[in-house]
C-alpha cells in the first residue's frame, strides 16, 4: 500500500467524492484507510460510569484504498479560462490543455 499515515488524499469515489483529508490510520490487512473528516458515522454510547457522559458521537469509518488518491500539498486544480463562441455559448477549458493543443498543431506541419 503506497498511502501512509499523515498523507493528504483525495476521495475519488463514494459519498464523499471530491473531498480531501489527512490519513489518520491505515488498516493494511483490510486494505482500508481512515481519513480525517471522511465517511462520518454516528456512534451511540451509554455512560459507563457516573462521571462518564454518554451521547451520540461522530467517528470516521474506514474507506477502501482504491477509493482514494494520493495528493501533493503543492498540487492544485488547473485554472480554467472562459471564452465566448459565435453562438454566445461560454466554454471553459483548462489552460494546460489549451497549451498542449497548440503544441500538437504546430508539430503536425505537412512537408511538401
N, CA, C and O of each residue as an XYZ file, in Angstrom:
448
protein
N       0.847     -1.164      0.000
C       0.000      0.000      0.000
C       0.901      1.238      0.000
O       1.784      1.361      0.849
N       0.682      2.152     -0.945
C       1.519      3.343     -1.094
C       1.119      4.468     -0.156
O       1.925      5.360      0.112
N      -0.103      4.445      0.347
C      -0.594      5.520      1.197
C      -0.202      5.238      2.643
O      -0.387      4.127      3.140
N       0.339      6.248      3.311
C       0.802      6.109      4.684
C       0.119      7.146      5.575
O      -0.596      8.019      5.082
N       0.339      7.049      6.878
C      -0.246      7.970      7.845
C       0.292      9.380      7.586
O       1.460      9.545      7.235
N      -0.554     10.389      7.758
C      -0.267     11.820      7.564
C      -0.152     12.232      6.100
O       0.250     13.364      5.832
N      -0.485     11.370      5.140
C      -0.526     11.748      3.728
C      -1.847     12.458      3.441
O      -2.869     12.152      4.055
N      -1.821     13.393      2.516
C      -3.055     14.038      2.059
C      -3.618     13.234      0.904
O      -2.899     12.898     -0.037
N      -4.911     12.925      0.976
C      -5.555     12.123     -0.058
C      -6.822     12.807     -0.540
O      -7.420     13.614      0.171
N      -7.220     12.472     -1.761
C      -8.446     12.952     -2.387
C      -9.356     11.754     -2.590
O      -8.923     10.729     -3.117
N     -10.619     11.872     -2.177
C     -11.582     10.788     -2.355
C     -12.089     10.846     -3.789
O     -12.602     11.878     -4.222
N     -11.949      9.736     -4.541
C     -12.321      9.718     -5.957
C     -13.597      8.937     -6.219
O     -14.095      8.936     -7.345
N     -14.144      8.266     -5.193
C     -15.380      7.506     -5.376
C     -16.138      7.449     -4.070
O     -15.543      7.482     -2.992
N     -17.447      7.362     -4.168
C     -18.271      7.210     -2.985
C     -19.030      8.472     -2.628
O     -19.101      9.416     -3.415
N     -19.595      8.476     -1.433
C     -20.444      9.567     -0.981
C     -19.672     10.877     -0.808
O     -20.213     11.952     -1.066
N     -18.425     10.794     -0.378
C     -17.607     11.977     -0.117
C     -16.663     12.303     -1.274
O     -15.575     12.835     -1.051
N     -17.062     11.992     -2.492
C     -16.223     12.209     -3.671
C     -15.845     13.679     -3.808
O     -16.698     14.561     -3.708
N     -14.548     13.936     -4.039
C     -14.062     15.288     -4.232
C     -13.487     15.929     -2.979
O     -12.856     16.982     -3.072
N     -13.682     15.336     -1.824
C     -13.171     15.893     -0.575
C     -11.736     15.424     -0.340
O     -11.338     14.351     -0.793
N     -10.974     16.242      0.371
C      -9.607     15.869      0.716
C      -9.469     15.807      2.225
O     -10.234     16.433      2.959
N      -8.484     15.046      2.680
C      -8.244     14.929      4.104
C      -6.926     14.244      4.378
O      -6.255     13.771      3.461
N      -6.561     14.194      5.647
C      -5.314     13.595      6.077
C      -5.584     12.183      6.581
O      -6.584     11.954      7.262
N      -4.712     11.238      6.259
C      -4.869      9.854      6.688
C      -4.504      9.760      8.167
O      -3.407     10.144      8.573
N      -5.443      9.240      8.972
C      -5.217      9.083     10.398
C      -4.688      7.698     10.752
O      -3.888      7.552     11.676
N      -5.136      6.682     10.014
C      -4.794      5.301     10.340
C      -4.872      4.452      9.082
O      -5.725      4.685      8.226
N      -3.983      3.465      8.965
C      -4.045      2.527      7.841
C      -4.318      1.130      8.373
O      -3.749      0.719      9.384
N      -5.181      0.412      7.694
C      -5.507     -0.971      8.034
C      -5.044     -1.851      6.888
O      -5.819     -2.154      5.981
N      -3.781     -2.263      6.923
C      -3.178     -2.975      5.792
C      -3.832     -4.325      5.534
O      -3.978     -4.722      4.378
N      -4.228     -5.040      6.585
C      -4.819     -6.364      6.396
C      -6.177     -6.276      5.696
O      -6.554     -7.187      4.959
N      -6.917     -5.175      5.928
C      -8.221     -4.996      5.304
C      -8.145     -4.138      4.048
O      -9.145     -3.977      3.348
N      -6.959     -3.580      3.753
C      -6.745     -2.714      2.592
C      -7.629     -1.463      2.667
O      -8.251     -1.065      1.682
N      -7.672     -0.847      3.871
C      -8.500      0.330      4.099
C      -7.703      1.399      4.840
O      -6.685      1.110      5.469
N      -8.188      2.649      4.752
C      -7.593      3.762      5.479
C      -8.697      4.564      6.168
O      -9.845      4.573      5.724
N      -8.328      5.236      7.261
C      -9.243      6.136      7.957
C      -8.776      7.547      7.649
O      -7.635      7.904      7.944
N      -9.655      8.359      7.054
C      -9.311      9.716      6.631
C     -10.076     10.709      7.487
O     -11.255     10.512      7.782
N      -9.396     11.778      7.882
C      -9.990     12.800      8.742
C     -11.138     13.514      8.030
O     -10.944     14.095      6.963
N     -12.338     13.470      8.624
C     -13.498     14.163      8.089
C     -14.209     13.453      6.955
O     -15.121     14.023      6.356
N     -13.819     12.220      6.639
C     -14.415     11.472      5.534
C     -15.113     10.227      6.091
O     -14.630      9.616      7.044
N     -16.251      9.855      5.492
C     -17.010      8.661      5.857
C     -17.415      8.707      7.335
O     -17.115      7.790      8.100
N     -18.096      9.783      7.721
C     -18.510     10.006      9.102
C     -19.715      9.126      9.429
O     -20.643      9.001      8.630
N     -19.684      8.511     10.630
C     -20.779      7.678     11.099
C     -21.140      8.102     12.524
O     -20.290      8.607     13.256
N     -22.392      7.898     12.913
C     -22.860      8.231     14.255
C     -22.645      7.028     15.179
O     -22.943      5.893     14.806
N     -22.131      7.280     16.375
C     -21.908      6.231     17.358
C     -22.696      6.581     18.623
O     -22.442      7.617     19.238
N     -23.644      5.732     19.017
C     -24.455      5.939     20.210
C     -23.803      5.195     21.365
O     -23.586      3.986     21.279
N     -23.487      5.903     22.446
C     -22.836      5.269     23.590
C     -23.592      5.581     24.877
O     -24.163      6.659     25.042
N     -23.578      4.600     25.787
C     -24.156      4.775     27.117
C     -23.061      5.249     28.063
O     -21.887      4.953     27.841
N     -23.423      5.976     29.109
C     -22.416      6.316     30.106
C     -21.984      5.057     30.876
O     -22.840      4.336     31.388
N     -20.686      4.782     30.967
C     -20.173      3.582     31.638
C     -20.060      3.795     33.158
O     -20.306      2.876     33.940
N     -19.693      4.999     33.559
C     -19.580      5.306     34.980
C     -20.432      6.531     35.294
O     -21.051      7.108     34.400
N     -20.461      6.920     36.553
C     -21.272      8.087     36.932
C     -20.665      9.379     36.395
O     -21.403     10.332     36.146
N     -19.338      9.447     36.206
C     -18.686     10.649     35.698
C     -18.641     10.700     34.173
O     -18.367     11.749     33.591
N     -18.906      9.585     33.541
C     -18.813      9.491     32.073
C     -20.099     10.016     31.446
O     -21.194      9.773     31.952
N     -19.953     10.734     30.342
C     -21.116     11.230     29.597
C     -21.375     10.332     28.408
O     -20.449     10.010     27.663
N     -22.596      9.929     28.220
C     -22.978      9.189     27.031
C     -23.430     10.162     25.971
O     -23.383     11.376     26.174
N     -23.864      9.645     24.853
C     -24.374     10.522     23.817
C     -24.137      9.975     22.436
O     -23.833      8.795     22.260
N     -24.280     10.847     21.454
C     -24.087     10.482     20.056
C     -22.827     11.182     19.573
O     -22.730     12.408     19.626
N     -21.866     10.403     19.104
C     -20.587     10.935     18.658
C     -20.387     10.647     17.175
O     -20.847      9.625     16.666
N     -19.696     11.559     16.480
C     -19.328     11.353     15.076
C     -17.937     10.735     15.032
O     -16.996     11.268     15.620
N     -17.807      9.600     14.327
C     -16.499      8.967     14.182
C     -16.234      8.702     12.707
O     -17.165      8.534     11.920
N     -14.946      8.666     12.337
C     -14.562      8.366     10.968
C     -14.461      6.853     10.796
O     -13.822      6.173     11.599
N     -15.085      6.338      9.763
C     -15.038      4.915      9.462
C     -14.025      4.675      8.343
O     -13.726      5.587      7.571
N     -13.495      3.449      8.252
C     -12.507      3.159      7.203
C     -13.112      3.220      5.806
O     -14.296      2.947      5.611
N     -12.272      3.583      4.838
C     -12.662      3.633      3.428
C     -11.622      2.839      2.650
O     -10.448      2.816      3.019
N     -12.048      2.194      1.584
C     -11.143      1.359      0.798
C     -10.064      2.212      0.132
O     -10.321      3.337     -0.295
N      -8.859      1.659      0.050
C      -7.721      2.385     -0.524
C      -7.948      2.692     -1.999
O      -7.436      3.690     -2.507
N      -8.705      1.849     -2.692
C      -8.947      2.075     -4.114
C      -9.836      3.295     -4.355
O      -9.923      3.777     -5.485
N     -10.490      3.797     -3.320
C     -11.368      4.960     -3.454
C     -10.687      6.269     -3.112
O     -11.333      7.316     -3.115
N      -9.385      6.233     -2.814
C      -8.646      7.455     -2.504
C      -7.427      7.561     -3.408
O      -6.916      6.565     -3.920
N      -6.975      8.806     -3.587
C      -5.831      9.080     -4.453
C      -4.884     10.002     -3.692
O      -5.319     10.978     -3.080
N      -3.611      9.698     -3.731
C      -2.604     10.494     -3.056
C      -2.470     11.845     -3.737
O      -2.398     11.916     -4.964
N      -2.435     12.935     -2.942
C      -2.366     14.289     -3.476
C      -1.175     14.992     -2.852
O      -0.952     14.893     -1.645
N      -0.402     15.707     -3.676
C       0.692     16.525     -3.161
C       0.124     17.751     -2.487
O      -0.990     18.180     -2.787
N       0.899     18.316     -1.570
C       0.481     19.548     -0.917
C       0.499     20.702     -1.902
O      -0.313     21.621     -1.792
N       1.416     20.670     -2.866
C       1.569     21.753     -3.826
C       0.607     21.642     -5.005
O       0.385     22.620     -5.718
N       0.032     20.454     -5.214
C      -0.831     20.228     -6.380
C      -2.117     21.030     -6.253
O      -2.751     21.033     -5.198
N      -2.499     21.702     -7.317
C      -3.722     22.496     -7.336
C      -4.551     22.094     -8.550
O      -4.042     21.473     -9.483
N      -5.810     22.448     -8.529
C      -6.677     22.202     -9.672
C      -6.257     23.126    -10.815
O      -5.839     24.255    -10.559
N      -6.355     22.679    -12.057
C      -5.965     23.539    -13.169
C      -6.871     24.762    -13.287
O      -8.080     24.675    -13.075
N      -6.278     25.888    -13.626
C      -7.064     27.103    -13.792
C      -7.828     27.026    -15.101
O      -7.310     26.535    -16.105
N      -9.057     27.511    -15.088
C      -9.894     27.437    -16.282
C     -10.064     28.824    -16.871
O     -10.157     29.824    -16.159
N     -10.103     28.849    -18.189
C     -10.254     30.096    -18.916
C     -11.589     30.061    -19.651
O     -11.927     29.051    -20.269
N     -12.346     31.142    -19.593
C     -13.627     31.189    -20.286
C     -13.467     31.929    -21.608
O     -12.745     32.922    -21.699
N     -14.148     31.432    -22.617
C     -14.149     32.143    -23.894
C     -15.522     32.006    -24.525
O     -16.234     31.028    -24.298
N     -15.877     32.989    -25.310
C     -17.194     33.010    -25.925
C     -17.094     32.546    -27.376
O     -16.128     32.844    -28.078
N     -18.090     31.826    -27.795
C     -18.163     31.310    -29.154
C     -19.192     32.160    -29.903
O     -19.922     32.930    -29.279
N     -19.261     32.031    -31.225
C     -20.181     32.834    -32.037
C     -21.634     32.652    -31.613
O     -22.427     33.588    -31.714
N     -21.991     31.464    -31.143
C     -23.374     31.204    -30.730
C     -23.650     31.671    -29.303
O     -24.666     31.293    -28.718
N     -22.771     32.478    -28.742
C     -22.886     33.037    -27.406
C     -22.884     31.974    -26.316
O     -23.488     32.170    -25.261
N     -22.216     30.857    -26.557
C     -22.056     29.838    -25.538
C     -20.727     30.063    -24.834
O     -19.732     30.411    -25.469
N     -20.715     29.868    -23.543
C     -19.488     30.039    -22.780
C     -18.849     28.669    -22.602
O     -19.484     27.733    -22.116
N     -17.602     28.565    -22.995
C     -16.869     27.309    -22.909
C     -15.705     27.504    -21.951
O     -14.979     28.494    -22.044
N     -15.525     26.558    -21.027
C     -14.404     26.626    -20.103
C     -13.401     25.537    -20.468
O     -13.759     24.366    -20.598
N     -12.155     25.930    -20.629
C     -11.092     24.979    -20.922
C      -9.962     25.207    -19.945
O      -9.717     26.337    -19.523
N      -9.273     24.143    -19.584
C      -8.107     24.284    -18.726
C      -6.983     24.902    -19.540
O      -6.814     24.573    -20.714
N      -6.216     25.793    -18.931
C      -5.144     26.477    -19.640
C      -4.077     25.496    -20.102
O      -3.521     25.655    -21.188
N      -3.783     24.479    -19.288
C      -2.768     23.495    -19.653
C      -3.179     22.729    -20.906
O      -2.347     22.490    -21.782
N      -4.449     22.341    -21.003
C      -4.933     21.618    -22.169
C      -4.810     22.474    -23.423
O      -4.469     21.965    -24.490
N      -5.082     23.759    -23.303
C      -5.012     24.662    -24.440
C      -3.578     24.737    -24.966
O      -3.357     24.723    -26.177
N      -2.603     24.815    -24.051
C      -1.208     24.874    -24.465
C      -0.785     23.575    -25.147
O      -0.041     23.605    -26.127
N      -1.249     22.450    -24.643
C      -0.909     21.163    -25.241
C      -1.500     21.064    -26.640
O      -0.840     20.567    -27.553
N      -2.740     21.532    -26.824
C      -3.373     21.502    -28.143
C      -2.603     22.375    -29.128
O      -2.435     22.000    -30.288
N      -2.138     23.525    -28.678
C      -1.381     24.418    -29.555
C      -0.064     23.768    -29.974
O       0.355     23.909    -31.123
N       0.582     23.070    -29.070
C       1.836     22.406    -29.393
C       1.613     21.291    -30.407
O       2.431     21.096    -31.306
N       0.520     20.566    -30.269
C       0.231     19.483    -31.199
C      -0.015     20.011    -32.609
O       0.423     19.395    -33.581
N      -0.704     21.130    -32.733
C      -0.995     21.661    -34.061
C       0.274     22.150    -34.757
O       0.383     22.052    -35.979
N       1.235     22.675    -33.993
C       2.469     23.154    -34.615
C       3.351     21.992    -35.069
O       4.120     22.132    -36.020
N       3.242     20.836    -34.386
C       4.085     19.699    -34.759
C       3.527     18.917    -35.931
O       4.214     18.026    -36.430
N       2.325     19.198    -36.395
C       1.695     18.457    -37.486
C       1.850     19.146    -38.833
O       1.005     18.971    -39.711
N       2.893     19.912    -39.011
C       3.089     20.592    -40.290
C       3.407     19.570    -41.386
O       4.226     18.668    -41.210
N       2.746     19.743    -42.494
C       2.949     18.839    -43.604
C       4.166     19.273    -44.410
O       4.324     20.446    -44.746
N       5.010     18.312    -44.708
C       6.191     18.651    -45.513
C       5.850     18.475    -46.996
O       5.177     17.517    -47.378
N       6.322     19.410    -47.824
C       5.986     19.385    -49.252
C       7.165     18.975    -50.061
O       7.076     18.896    -51.287
